[in-house]
């Protein structure tokens, strides 16, 4: 993962950080990410453990009122519960487009922000293919 970050993601982020059209707050966030990942010493086990801890804190949550809510859409909806109506609707939307969550994501609720962004990437890719085929209806 760190190899991909260093070879692909960080250079792309650096380009974005130089984009004059981006708001300053977004540029600050991008620069914070670049700084964070550039300081990880892949030869130092403690550095990797800290990265794992940070991941858990931000993307899994530790306990209520201690860490941010994990990035599941349903936790930010009025129902504020995992596996409720929001989660089921997201799962239905995926299925409607022929997308199933399997493999390493099979136990993950489908309304996790990362999976939703991946779904959006998938939809954008489909749209691009249909545009190339001049199939504007699809």
C-alpha positions as CSV (number, residue, x, y, z in Angstrom):
1,X,0.0,0.0,0.0
2,X,2.8,2.4,0.9
3,X,4.5,1.6,-2.4
4,X,1.4,2.6,-4.3
5,X,1.0,5.7,-2.2
6,X,4.6,6.8,-2.9
7,X,4.6,5.9,-6.6
8,X,1.1,7.0,-7.6
9,X,-1.0,8.7,-5.0
10,X,1.5,11.2,-3.6
11,X,2.6,12.5,-7.0
12,X,-1.1,13.0,-8.0
13,X,-1.7,14.8,-4.7
14,X,1.2,17.1,-5.3
15,X,-0.2,18.0,-8.7
16,X,-3.6,18.8,-7.0
17,X,-1.9,20.8,-4.3
18,X,-0.6,23.1,-7.0
19,X,-4.0,23.6,-8.7
20,X,-4.8,27.3,-8.5
21,X,-8.5,26.6,-8.8
22,X,-8.7,24.6,-5.5
23,X,-9.8,26.3,-2.3
24,X,-7.0,26.9,0.2
25,X,-8.6,24.6,2.8
26,X,-8.5,21.7,0.3
27,X,-4.9,22.5,-0.6
28,X,-4.1,22.4,3.2
29,X,-5.7,19.0,3.5
30,X,-3.8,17.7,0.5
31,X,-0.6,19.0,1.9
32,X,-1.3,17.4,5.3
33,X,-1.8,14.1,3.6
34,X,1.4,14.4,1.7
35,X,3.3,15.3,4.9
36,X,1.7,12.5,6.8
37,X,2.6,9.8,4.2
38,X,6.0,11.1,3.5
39,X,7.0,10.9,7.2
40,X,6.1,7.1,7.4
41,X,9.3,5.1,7.7
42,X,8.5,1.8,6.1
43,X,11.6,0.2,7.7
44,X,10.3,1.1,11.2
45,X,7.7,-1.2,12.7
46,X,6.5,1.5,15.1
47,X,5.8,3.8,12.2
48,X,3.7,1.2,10.5
49,X,1.9,0.4,13.8
50,X,1.1,4.1,14.2
51,X,-0.3,4.3,10.7
52,X,-2.6,1.3,11.6
53,X,-3.7,3.1,14.8
54,X,-4.4,6.3,12.8
55,X,-6.4,4.2,10.3
56,X,-8.5,2.6,13.1
57,X,-9.1,6.0,14.8
58,X,-10.3,7.7,11.6
59,X,-12.0,5.0,9.6
60,X,-13.2,2.4,12.1
61,X,-13.8,4.5,15.3
62,X,-12.7,3.5,18.7
63,X,-15.6,4.5,20.9
64,X,-18.3,7.1,21.0
65,X,-17.1,10.6,21.9
66,X,-13.4,9.5,21.6
67,X,-12.9,9.3,17.8
68,X,-14.9,10.5,14.8
69,X,-17.8,8.4,13.7
70,X,-16.6,5.9,11.1
71,X,-17.4,6.9,7.6
72,X,-20.6,4.9,7.1
73,X,-23.4,6.9,5.4
74,X,-26.0,5.4,7.8
75,X,-24.3,6.8,10.8
76,X,-24.7,10.3,9.4
77,X,-28.3,9.8,8.3
78,X,-31.3,10.5,10.6
79,X,-31.5,6.8,11.6
80,X,-27.8,6.9,13.0
81,X,-27.4,3.1,12.9
82,X,-25.5,0.6,10.9
83,X,-27.3,-1.9,8.8
84,X,-30.5,0.1,8.8
85,X,-32.6,1.4,5.9
86,X,-29.8,3.5,4.5
87,X,-27.4,0.6,4.4
88,X,-30.0,-1.6,2.7
89,X,-30.8,1.2,0.1
90,X,-27.1,1.5,-0.8
91,X,-26.8,-2.3,-1.1
92,X,-29.9,-2.3,-3.4
93,X,-28.4,0.6,-5.5
94,X,-25.2,-1.5,-6.0
95,X,-27.2,-4.6,-7.0
96,X,-29.3,-2.5,-9.5
97,X,-26.0,-1.7,-11.3
98,X,-24.7,-5.2,-11.1
99,X,-22.2,-4.5,-8.4
100,X,-21.6,-7.0,-5.5
101,X,-19.3,-6.5,-2.6
102,X,-17.3,-9.6,-2.2
103,X,-13.8,-10.8,-1.5
104,X,-12.0,-8.7,1.1
105,X,-15.0,-6.4,1.4
106,X,-17.7,-9.1,2.0
107,X,-18.1,-8.3,5.7
108,X,-18.0,-4.5,5.2
109,X,-21.3,-2.6,5.3
110,X,-21.9,-1.3,1.8
111,X,-22.4,2.3,2.9
112,X,-18.7,2.8,3.9
113,X,-17.4,5.9,2.2
114,X,-14.5,4.1,0.5
115,X,-16.9,1.6,-1.1
116,X,-19.3,4.4,-2.1
117,X,-16.4,6.2,-3.8
118,X,-15.4,3.0,-5.5
119,X,-19.0,2.6,-6.7
120,X,-18.9,6.2,-8.1
121,X,-15.7,5.4,-9.9
122,X,-17.4,2.3,-11.4
123,X,-20.4,4.4,-12.5
124,X,-18.1,7.1,-14.1
125,X,-16.2,4.3,-15.9
126,X,-19.5,2.9,-17.3
127,X,-20.6,6.4,-18.4
128,X,-17.3,6.9,-20.2
129,X,-17.7,3.6,-22.0
130,X,-21.3,4.5,-23.1
131,X,-20.2,7.9,-24.3
132,X,-17.5,6.3,-26.4
133,X,-20.2,4.1,-28.0
134,X,-22.4,7.2,-28.5
135,X,-25.0,5.4,-26.3
136,X,-26.3,8.6,-24.7
137,X,-29.5,6.9,-23.4
138,X,-27.6,4.5,-21.1
